[in-house]
């Protein structure tokens, strides 16, 4: 089923390093107020709103960036309606002037052709699948597992943006990894995890800088054009 996705990406005229994304996220949440749940997905101090994040914080071209999807494109006004946009990080103040704004409506569909992508810092594995991955001796088995995870991430993304996918028996979501498996250990929420850098192709068109996998709201799993 075809779905229209509202998409808004705002890059700010500042410079940040990838490890500063949590500080950027925290400062912006403090600015808009914790009552605006889509900015952080916490219902209260103990309950979390599970689901694909519709407001994501990233570094794009070394700039702090907000990516807003679906309902997130409407909620972002809670930041821009502030009298001043400056954000205070631990050791610096960001002026938050807009460097680039990209607002589009994308047609989401499962197509009869394939699109090429790159994904970086992709946190694909939970505790169980991480153990399965480590126990595998063949690259083919590891690749199949990661392809299954990619498809699952795309299905979660579709659900989060309100997109009903076609019947999987007639038009399934397909992901095929097209590069060697490259990964590194990262620390995410006090847990050591594998972050993958891969090229893949899929019959789903993915808008630029969408996040997949764990930590998408914090700049992990960014997808870009693979060409």
C-alpha positions as CSV (number, residue, x, y, z in Angstrom):
1,X,0.0,0.0,0.0
2,X,1.4,3.4,-1.0
3,X,1.9,5.9,1.9
4,X,2.8,9.6,1.9
5,X,5.4,10.4,4.5
6,X,5.9,14.0,5.8
7,X,9.7,14.6,6.2
8,X,11.6,17.5,7.7
9,X,15.3,17.7,8.2
10,X,16.9,20.8,9.9
11,X,20.7,21.2,10.0
12,X,21.9,23.9,12.3
13,X,24.9,26.1,11.7
14,X,27.1,24.7,14.5
15,X,29.7,22.0,14.7
16,X,29.3,18.9,16.9
17,X,31.1,15.6,17.2
18,X,29.1,12.3,17.1
19,X,29.7,11.6,20.9
20,X,28.0,15.0,21.7
21,X,24.6,13.9,20.2
22,X,23.2,12.8,23.7
23,X,24.1,16.3,25.0
24,X,22.4,18.0,22.0
25,X,19.4,15.8,22.5
26,X,19.2,16.5,26.3
27,X,19.6,20.2,25.8
28,X,16.8,20.4,23.2
29,X,14.5,18.3,25.3
30,X,15.1,20.6,28.2
31,X,14.3,23.6,26.0
32,X,10.9,22.2,24.8
33,X,9.8,20.6,28.1
34,X,9.4,17.0,29.0
35,X,5.6,17.2,28.5
36,X,6.3,17.0,24.7
37,X,6.7,13.2,24.6
38,X,7.8,12.8,20.9
39,X,11.1,14.6,21.7
40,X,12.1,11.9,24.1
41,X,9.5,9.0,24.2
42,X,9.4,8.8,28.0
43,X,5.9,8.8,29.4
44,X,7.3,9.4,32.9
45,X,10.5,8.6,34.9
46,X,9.9,4.9,34.7
47,X,7.7,4.2,31.6
48,X,8.9,4.4,28.0
49,X,6.8,4.9,24.9
50,X,8.1,2.0,22.7
51,X,8.0,2.5,18.9
52,X,9.9,4.1,16.1
53,X,11.1,7.6,17.1
54,X,9.5,10.3,15.0
55,X,12.0,13.0,16.1
56,X,15.7,12.0,15.8
57,X,18.9,13.7,16.7
58,X,22.0,13.3,14.4
59,X,25.2,14.8,13.1
60,X,25.0,15.5,9.4
61,X,28.1,17.1,7.8
62,X,29.4,17.7,11.3
63,X,26.2,19.8,12.1
64,X,23.6,19.1,14.8
65,X,20.5,17.9,12.9
66,X,16.9,17.3,13.7
67,X,15.0,14.7,11.6
68,X,11.3,14.8,12.0
69,X,8.9,12.3,10.5
70,X,5.1,11.9,10.3
71,X,3.7,13.5,13.5
72,X,7.1,14.7,14.4
73,X,6.9,17.3,11.7
74,X,4.0,18.9,13.5
75,X,5.5,18.6,17.0
76,X,8.8,20.3,16.2
77,X,7.0,23.7,16.5
78,X,7.5,23.4,20.3
79,X,11.1,24.2,19.7
80,X,10.8,26.8,16.9
81,X,8.1,28.7,18.9
82,X,10.6,29.5,21.6
83,X,11.7,33.1,21.9
84,X,15.3,32.1,21.5
85,X,16.8,28.8,20.2
86,X,20.1,28.8,22.0
87,X,21.0,25.5,23.6
88,X,23.4,25.1,26.5
89,X,25.7,22.0,26.4
90,X,28.1,21.2,29.2
91,X,31.0,23.4,27.9
92,X,29.5,25.4,25.1
93,X,26.4,27.3,23.9
94,X,24.9,26.6,20.5
95,X,23.3,29.5,18.6
96,X,21.1,27.1,16.6
97,X,20.8,29.2,13.4
98,X,19.4,27.1,10.6
99,X,22.0,26.2,7.9
100,X,19.8,23.9,5.8
101,X,16.1,22.9,5.8
102,X,14.8,20.0,3.8
103,X,11.0,19.5,3.8
104,X,9.5,16.9,1.5
105,X,6.7,14.4,1.2
106,X,8.0,11.0,0.2
107,X,5.9,8.3,-1.5
108,X,6.5,5.1,0.5
109,X,6.0,1.8,-1.3
110,X,7.5,-1.7,-1.7
111,X,8.8,-1.4,-5.3
112,X,9.6,-3.9,-8.1
113,X,13.2,-2.5,-8.2
114,X,16.0,-2.2,-5.7
115,X,17.7,0.9,-4.2
116,X,21.3,1.0,-2.9
117,X,22.1,2.2,0.6
118,X,24.8,2.6,3.1
119,X,24.2,2.3,6.9
120,X,26.6,3.4,9.6
121,X,26.8,2.7,13.3
122,X,23.9,0.3,13.0
123,X,23.1,-1.4,16.3
124,X,21.4,-4.5,14.8
125,X,21.6,-7.1,17.5
126,X,19.9,-7.5,20.9
127,X,21.4,-9.7,23.6
128,X,20.0,-13.0,22.1
129,X,20.8,-12.3,18.5
130,X,24.3,-11.1,19.5
131,X,25.0,-14.5,21.1
132,X,23.6,-16.2,18.0
133,X,25.8,-14.0,15.8
134,X,29.0,-14.8,17.7
135,X,28.2,-18.5,17.6
136,X,28.0,-18.5,13.8
137,X,31.1,-19.7,12.0
138,X,30.0,-18.9,8.4
139,X,29.8,-15.4,6.9
140,X,26.8,-16.5,4.9
141,X,24.9,-17.3,8.2
142,X,25.9,-14.0,9.7
143,X,24.8,-12.1,6.6
144,X,21.4,-13.8,6.5
145,X,20.9,-12.9,10.2
146,X,21.7,-9.3,9.5
147,X,19.5,-9.2,6.4
148,X,16.6,-10.5,8.6
149,X,17.3,-7.7,11.1
150,X,17.4,-5.1,8.4
151,X,14.0,-6.2,7.1
152,X,12.6,-6.2,10.6
153,X,13.9,-2.7,11.2
154,X,12.2,-1.5,8.0
155,X,8.9,-3.1,9.1
156,X,9.2,-1.3,12.5
157,X,9.9,2.0,10.7
158,X,6.8,1.4,8.5
159,X,4.7,0.8,11.6
160,X,6.0,3.9,13.3
161,X,5.1,6.2,10.4
162,X,1.6,4.7,10.0
163,X,2.4,2.9,6.8
164,X,0.5,-0.4,6.2
165,X,2.8,-2.7,4.2
166,X,1.6,-4.8,1.3
167,X,0.8,-8.5,2.0
168,X,4.2,-10.1,2.6
169,X,3.2,-13.2,0.6
170,X,2.8,-11.2,-2.6
171,X,5.2,-8.2,-2.1
172,X,7.6,-8.9,0.7
173,X,10.2,-6.5,2.1
174,X,13.6,-7.6,0.8
175,X,17.1,-6.6,2.1
176,X,20.4,-7.8,0.6
177,X,23.8,-6.9,2.1
178,X,26.2,-6.1,-0.7
179,X,29.4,-5.4,1.1
180,X,31.7,-7.2,3.6
181,X,30.5,-7.3,7.2
182,X,32.4,-4.5,9.1
183,X,31.7,-3.8,12.7
184,X,33.2,-2.2,15.9
185,X,32.5,-2.3,19.6
186,X,30.6,0.7,20.9
187,X,29.2,1.6,24.3
188,X,25.5,2.2,24.3
189,X,23.5,2.8,27.5
190,X,26.2,1.1,29.6
191,X,26.2,-2.0,27.3
192,X,28.9,-3.1,24.8
193,X,27.3,-3.6,21.4
194,X,28.4,-4.2,17.8
195,X,27.9,-1.3,15.4
196,X,27.9,-2.3,11.8
197,X,29.0,-0.3,8.7
198,X,27.4,-1.9,5.6
199,X,26.1,-1.4,2.1
200,X,22.8,-3.0,1.2
201,X,20.0,-2.9,-1.3
202,X,16.2,-3.1,-0.7
203,X,13.0,-2.8,-2.6
204,X,11.9,-0.2,-0.1
205,X,12.8,3.4,-0.8
206,X,14.3,4.9,2.4
207,X,14.4,8.7,2.7
208,X,17.9,10.1,3.5
209,X,19.3,10.0,7.0
210,X,16.5,7.8,8.4
211,X,17.7,5.8,11.4
212,X,17.3,2.0,11.7
213,X,17.9,-0.3,14.6
214,X,18.6,0.6,18.2
215,X,19.6,4.2,19.1
216,X,17.9,5.8,16.1
217,X,16.9,8.8,18.1
218,X,20.6,9.3,19.1
219,X,22.3,9.2,15.7
220,X,22.8,5.5,15.3
221,X,21.9,3.5,12.2
222,X,21.9,6.4,9.7
223,X,21.0,5.3,6.2
224,X,22.2,7.2,3.1
225,X,22.3,6.6,-0.6
226,X,24.8,3.9,-1.5
227,X,26.0,5.2,-4.8
